[in-house]
Amino acid sequence: MKQSRTMSLVEAAANVVVGYVLAIATQIVVFPWFGIETGLAEHLTIGLAFVGVSLARGYALRRLFEAMRTRMYQPEK
């Protein structure tokens, strides 16, 4: 069964929100271990950069796997 476009959008939005919150929480915990002191504004900005990279990575991988899937199931001539 295929996922509807609406549910795909909901899934993608949830993934972005959860990833952003997780990135911020991870930075707040990990940065001090390395002597990096930043304020909340910097954490939020860095988190946005990570979200952007994650979105690009997820899109590229999704397209790669879709291309592989369509090549696997093409009927032979």
N, C-alpha and C positions, 0 to 999 in steps of 0.2 A: 504494500500500500504506500502510495506517495504522500509526502507531507504537503499540506496546503501552503500557498504563498504566505498567508497570514501567519500560520504557525512557524514558518521559516523565519519571518520577520521577528516574531516574538522570541524565538530561540536565539537569534543573532543579537537582539537587544539585551536579553538576559545575560548572554555570554559576555558582552561588552561591559555591562554594569558590574557583574560579579568579578570580572578580570580587573577592572579599575579599582574596586574596593580592595581586592586581594593585593594588588600592586602597592597601594598606599599603605596597607597594614604591614606588608612585608618590608617596605622601606623603613617604616617607623621602627620596626624591630631590628632590622639588619644593619642599617646605616651606622648606628652608634657602635656596633661591634668593630667597625673599621675606622672609628674616629671621625665620621662624617656627621656634622651637626647642621641640620637644616630646619627651617620653619615649615609650617603647614602649607603655606603658599607654594614653596619649592617642591614639597612632596606631591601636591596636586598637579603641578606642571610636569614633573618627571613622570608621574603616573599617566598623564595624557600621552606623553611620548611613547611609553611602553604599550599603551592601548593602540596607538597608531601602528606601531610595528607588529603587534599581535594581529590586528585586523588584516594588514597586508599579507602576513604569513598565512593566516587562515584562508584568505581568499585564494592565494596562489596554490596552496596545497589542495583546496577543494577543486579548483579548476584542473590541476594535474591529475587527480584521481578520477575526475569525471572524464577527462580525455582518455585515460587508461581504460576505464570501464567501457567507453564507447568503442574503442579499438578492439577490446577483447570480444565483444559481442557482435561485431560486424560479420555478416554472412560472407563466406568466401566466394569468390567469383569463379 
